[in-house]
Amino acid sequence: MLVVTTDGLPGYQVHAVLGEVIVSLPRTRNAFAEGVKSLRGGAYDPRAGEHLLRWRTEAVARLGHAARQRGANAVVGMRFDHREVGTMWMELCAYGTAVVVTKT
């Protein structure tokens, strides 16, 4: 599954646009309180980057799975977003457009 941040894929032709795919990953702040604290301006914690990388990697994998379930073999225009949900939760969201492509 190709997942890219660009709007097109050089060397590929888009045959069908299947629509938007969205993946939402809620994460509790309590599980990694120190890591999340450092993201919000607290003391530096080297584990914070590891958590974010793991969460983003998981979000991209789930996005590819969601696109595959719709019949796509690629996702273009992939983006991340995040927000606080109350005082104990945060949400990481990955989204993009599911497409069917062939190599030219």
C-alpha positions as CSV (number, residue, x, y, z in Angstrom):
1,M,0.0,0.0,0.0
2,L,1.4,3.4,-1.1
3,V,0.6,6.2,1.4
4,V,2.0,9.5,0.4
5,T,1.6,13.1,1.4
6,T,1.7,14.4,-2.2
7,D,-1.5,14.8,-4.3
8,G,-0.2,12.6,-7.1
9,L,2.2,9.7,-7.6
10,P,4.8,10.3,-10.3
11,G,5.1,7.2,-12.5
12,Y,1.5,6.1,-11.6
13,Q,-1.9,6.8,-13.2
14,V,-4.9,7.3,-11.0
15,H,-7.9,5.3,-12.3
16,A,-10.4,5.8,-9.5
17,V,-10.8,8.1,-6.5
18,L,-12.6,6.2,-3.8
19,G,-13.0,9.0,-1.3
20,E,-11.6,10.1,2.0
21,V,-10.2,7.6,4.5
22,I,-9.8,8.6,8.2
23,V,-8.2,6.9,11.1
24,S,-8.6,8.2,14.7
25,L,-6.3,6.9,17.5
26,P,-7.3,8.1,21.0
27,R,-4.5,7.9,23.5
28,T,-4.7,8.4,27.2
29,R,-2.2,10.9,28.7
30,N,-2.0,8.9,31.8
31,A,-0.2,5.9,30.2
32,F,2.8,8.1,29.2
33,A,2.3,11.1,31.5
34,E,5.9,12.3,31.3
35,G,6.1,11.8,27.5
36,V,3.0,13.8,27.0
37,K,4.0,16.4,29.5
38,S,7.1,17.1,27.5
39,L,5.0,17.6,24.4
40,R,3.0,20.3,26.2
41,G,6.1,22.3,27.2
42,G,7.3,20.5,30.3
43,A,10.7,18.9,31.0
44,Y,12.4,17.1,28.1
45,D,11.7,13.4,27.9
46,P,13.4,11.4,25.1
47,R,10.6,8.8,25.2
48,A,8.0,11.4,23.9
49,G,9.4,11.2,20.4
50,E,9.4,7.5,20.4
51,H,5.7,7.5,21.4
52,L,4.8,9.9,18.7
53,L,6.7,8.0,16.0
54,R,5.0,4.7,17.1
55,W,1.6,6.3,17.1
56,R,2.1,7.9,13.7
57,T,3.4,4.7,12.2
58,E,0.3,2.8,13.6
59,A,-2.0,5.5,12.2
60,V,-0.4,5.2,8.7
61,A,-0.7,1.4,8.8
62,R,-4.4,1.6,9.9
63,L,-5.0,4.2,7.2
64,G,-3.6,1.8,4.6
65,H,-5.8,-1.0,5.9
66,A,-8.9,1.2,5.8
67,A,-8.1,2.2,2.2
68,R,-7.5,-1.4,1.2
69,Q,-10.9,-2.3,2.6
70,R,-12.5,0.2,0.2
71,G,-10.6,-1.3,-2.7
72,A,-7.8,1.1,-3.0
73,N,-4.1,0.4,-3.5
74,A,-2.8,3.8,-2.5
75,V,-3.6,6.9,-0.4
76,V,-2.7,10.3,-1.6
77,G,-2.7,13.6,0.3
78,M,-2.1,11.9,3.6
79,R,-2.0,14.3,6.6
80,F,-1.9,14.1,10.4
81,D,-3.9,16.1,12.9
82,H,-4.2,16.0,16.7
83,R,-6.3,17.5,19.4
84,E,-6.8,17.3,23.1
85,V,-10.0,15.5,24.3
86,G,-10.7,16.5,27.8
87,T,-7.9,16.5,30.4
88,M,-6.9,12.8,30.1
89,W,-7.1,12.1,26.4
90,M,-5.6,13.1,23.1
91,E,-6.5,12.1,19.6
92,L,-4.2,11.5,16.7
93,C,-5.9,11.5,13.3
94,A,-4.5,10.4,9.9
95,Y,-6.5,11.1,6.8
96,G,-6.1,11.1,3.0
97,T,-7.8,10.1,-0.3
98,A,-8.1,6.4,-1.2
99,V,-7.3,5.8,-4.9
100,V,-6.7,3.0,-7.4
101,V,-3.4,3.5,-9.3
102,T,-1.4,1.5,-11.8
103,K,2.3,2.0,-12.7
104,T,2.8,3.7,-16.0
